[in-house]
């Protein structure tokens, strides 16, 4: 069996298998987004989580809720960000996202306070 990679996203394995150069270029592009210095990292993860709520991408909601907690977001901030999607995108995407966000948030390691 071929050496298995630990991909961040489920689409990465199939993409790399068929289009390795495209996968490499996409990772380089995404790393540039991750290197933005503003907004701060917590806000960055909350915004990305909200985008995945709007897209109804459960895996993305889990991932970005986890990353938001890792950089200092509270559950109230995660939940509040989700609820801000309500006026523009409706109740259902927000309500569907809450358990996925909770699962991601709870999976994140506890952040040590200074």
C-alpha positions in Angstrom: 0.0 0.0 0.0 1.3 3.5 -0.9 2.5 5.8 1.8 -0.6 7.6 3.2 -0.4 11.4 3.7 -2.1 13.1 6.6 -4.2 15.5 4.7 -6.1 18.4 6.4 -9.1 18.0 4.0 -10.7 14.9 2.5 -10.4 16.3 -1.0 -6.6 16.5 -0.8 -5.8 12.8 -1.5 -7.8 12.5 -4.6 -6.7 15.9 -5.9 -3.0 15.1 -5.3 -3.3 11.8 -7.0 -4.8 13.2 -10.2 -3.3 16.8 -10.2 -0.3 16.9 -7.9 1.0 20.3 -9.3 -2.4 21.9 -8.8 -2.6 20.5 -5.2 0.9 22.0 -4.5 -0.1 25.4 -6.0 -3.4 25.4 -4.0 -1.5 24.7 -0.8 0.9 27.5 -1.5 -2.0 29.9 -2.2 -3.8 28.9 1.0 -0.6 29.3 3.0 -0.5 32.9 1.9 -4.0 33.5 3.2 -2.9 31.9 6.5 0.0 34.4 6.7 -2.2 37.5 6.7 -1.3 39.7 9.7 -4.7 41.4 9.8 -7.3 40.6 11.0 -5.8 38.9 14.1 -5.7 35.1 14.0 -8.8 34.6 16.2 -10.9 36.9 14.0 -9.5 35.2 10.9 -10.7 31.8 12.1 -14.1 33.1 13.2 -14.6 34.6 9.7 -13.5 31.4 8.0 -15.8 29.4 10.3 -18.7 31.7 9.4 -18.0 31.2 5.7 -18.2 27.5 6.2 -21.5 27.9 8.1 -22.9 29.8 5.1 -21.7 27.0 2.8 -23.2 24.4 5.1 -19.8 22.7 5.2 -19.9 20.7 8.5 -16.3 19.6 8.3 -15.2 23.3 7.8 -17.3 24.5 10.7 -15.7 21.8 13.0 -12.2 22.7 11.8 -12.4 26.4 12.1 -14.2 26.3 15.5 -11.4 24.1 16.7 -8.8 26.5 15.3 -10.6 29.5 16.7 -10.5 27.9 20.2 -6.8 27.1 19.8 -6.1 30.8 19.2 -8.2 32.0 22.1 -11.8 32.2 21.1 -14.4 31.4 23.7 -17.5 29.2 23.0 -19.6 32.4 23.3 -17.5 34.0 20.5 -17.9 31.0 18.3 -21.6 30.8 18.9 -22.1 34.5 18.4 -20.3 34.4 15.1 -22.5 31.6 13.9 -25.6 33.5 15.0 -24.5 36.6 13.0 -25.2 34.6 9.8 -28.9 34.3 10.7 -30.2 37.6 9.2 -28.6 37.1 5.8 -28.6 33.3 5.5 -31.5 32.0 7.6 -32.0 30.0 10.7 -31.4 26.5 9.3 -27.7 26.9 8.4 -26.9 28.5 11.8 -28.8 25.8 13.8 -27.3 23.0 11.7 -23.8 24.4 12.3 -24.0 24.6 16.1 -23.4 20.9 16.9 -20.5 20.8 14.4 -18.9 23.9 15.9 -19.3 22.4 19.4 -17.6 19.2 18.3 -14.7 21.1 16.9 -14.5 23.5 19.8 -14.5 20.6 22.3 -11.9 18.7 20.3 -9.4 21.6 20.6 -6.8 21.5 23.3 -7.4 23.8 26.2 -5.6 27.1 25.8 -3.4 28.1 28.6 -3.9 31.6 29.9 -1.0 33.9 30.7 
